[in-house]
Amino acid sequence: MVSPQIHRACAFNLGAAYVETGKPKKGLEFLLQSQPSEAESRDHLGSLYFNVGAAHEGLRDFPKALECFEKVAGHASAAQAGGRAGTCVQMGCCYLGMREPARAARCFLDAAQTYAAAESPEAAAVALSRASGSMLQSRRFRAAEIARVLARCRSLCETIPDLALRGKLYNDIGLGYSQLHIFSLAAESFERALGLCGGEPERDGRREAALLQNLGAAHNALRSFGSALGWHRRAAALHGALGNRRAQGQCFGNLAYACSQLGNHGAAAENYLHALQAFRDSGDLQGQWQACEGLGSACFHLGDPQKAIGHYQEALILLSHCRDSPRAAHKRVVHKLTDAIQRRLRLSHLSYQGGWAPTPALEPSQLQFCSTLPRASRTRLQGSEVGKAQAADELLMCMPGARPRHSGTGVAPTGGLTLEPCNPHGLLGTSGEDDDGPSSAPGYHSEPKVNSKRTTSPLHPAKPPHAGPRLRHQNHQTLHPRAPEW
């Protein structure tokens, strides 16, 4: 006959194993059977509370999880190396689940300080990365405070031997800097992350595509449009080879914007058309109306207001089918439609007088960044161990920010990740919408996940329909959808 003590020990180990393998409900059943009696030693209560809390977190019962983690923090075992830091990380994850990013940020900062004191730079860097994302999401911290946290995280990266983790952190740092509109440091971080891809034994194409997209978007923000073209084309080709049509559409949108800024409106129209088709293939309505808006502006610049009118009308129809679409976007497209109609009427009049002179308007930046580092999920940081982030993270932490107003003649950027867009003309601004509405993921592609199982030709997708062009946010960091594990 098995003794009660052995039975409880086995129940504890089995429950912890189930929780770790993503079966919190089953794990909780066994963990509750492992509670020691009053007569027995209670030395292991800290570990029990921690695992019970992790199970409740997995079940998204965050208040109960917090109760357990608070008991761990007050238990003697929490004083052991890494115990308190690991508990702080778990509490931070719970606060994120409860949509309290400011509290989460403070938990992650406490964890980072403890990990640093325990000489665990990997865990400290990951905690700082998550802290910066939570700070950006909360909007209760000054830009200077967030920049200091990103700088601390960046300084720790060089000491991390794990290339995959270092690459994830650099991408996350880049997304964070992009949200602060420090695009020079964002571009530098993306370049470092991209350089690490080649040194890994198992190269991840999705990660490389996301980094190429982010690097191109950062060059757009720096107005280095000539150098950005190559990054956009490579990103679009790789996303297309992977069958990720939505991300490919975002890259085409970034490419179209760069072409328009270089004065090549014909190439801009062609790439907006590719973007539109990609968004249609992936069912992205927001991307579709943004691509139609961009195509309308390209046609206007090319002196064809009649086609521009058609694309603007299509954009308005798509906007009417988008939930929570920003009012400012409706007003902007209507304003541009009015301009196009007036131009057409003027052309009709001037055609009798021998010519006309178009007055094209500049379009605002469209930045689509791609976040590949989960910021607010269930990464386990216990002691010096950095657990792998699970792909269940859907909390968008990198893309908060005020939304600057765009001129009525501008083209809104497309967005999907995670995240959010970065407009170089406004702090933490978003592309594709103005002050009135939530942004979906401008500039950076925030989700490197494959949205379409079809593999398409990188730069020549299926023949687009007659009317319309087709157009990354991490953050990790840089800064929309589930991020894949690196």
Secondary structure, DSSP 8 states (H G I E B T S, - for coil): ---HHHHHHHHHHHHHHHHHTT-HHHHHHHHHTT---TTS--TTHHHHHHHHHHHHHHTT-HHHHHHHHHHHHTSGGGGSTTHHHHHHHHHHHHHHHTT-HHHHHHHHHHHHHHHHHTT-HHHHHHHHHHHHHHHHHH--S-HHHHHHHHHHHHHHHTT---HHHHHHHHHHHHHHHHHTT-HHHHHHHHHHHHHHHTTSSS--HHHHHHHHHHHHHHHHHTT-HHHHHHHHHHHHHHHHHTT-HHHHHHHHHHHHHHHHHTT-HHHHHHHHHHHHHHHHHHT-HHHHHHHHHHHHHHHHHTT-HHHHHHHHHHHHHHHHTSTT--HHHHHHHHHHHHHHHHHHHHHHHHTTTT-------------B----S--SS---EETTEE----TT-----S---------TT-----B-------BTTSTTB-TT--TTS----BSB----S---SS---SSS-S---SS-------SSS---------
